[in-house]
Amino acid sequence: MNNIKNKELSTIVCEAFLSLNYPFDISKASMWSLEDPYIHPPFFRFKIGGDKPDLVFEKLKNIITNFNGGLVWGLYKNEYTCLLLPEIFSIHIDSNLYDKKFMIQHYGGERYKDLVDMAITDTIALATLIRKGEFLDSDS
């Protein structure tokens, strides 16, 4: 995949969130490492500010749930942050998300690489959908 090391592509989802002009706190702009895109699955971590974070989360989750890409994506949250990542990796949120050796062992080397490549390919369409921002209307 030629664009994997492209910094602009790695931050496209972050830029989409920022374009919504809503108070999101972003902890990391790039969804994957530019040095090794397979070091962990692509994900985007953020916090929703403003006075209606639960409403905004549900609207975002609805958009993400209806996204039709190469992979199924999910939006997850704990008491501190939200995490956008391919659903197939969601079982590893609290344990092995950063463990490349585990991921390769769990999914198989080629399969893991293919999943990461599909996730990276999805980011363009995912960012386009988020950038539309139709879910953030005057009710948010």
Secondary structure, 3 states (H helix, E strand, C coil): CCCCCCHHHHCHHHHHHHCCCCCEEECCCCCCCCCCCCCCCCCEEEEECCCCHHHHHHHHHHHHHCCCCCCCEEEEECCCCEEEEEHHHHHHCCCCCCCHHHHHHHHCHHHHHHHHHHHHHHHHHHHHHHHHCCCCCCCC
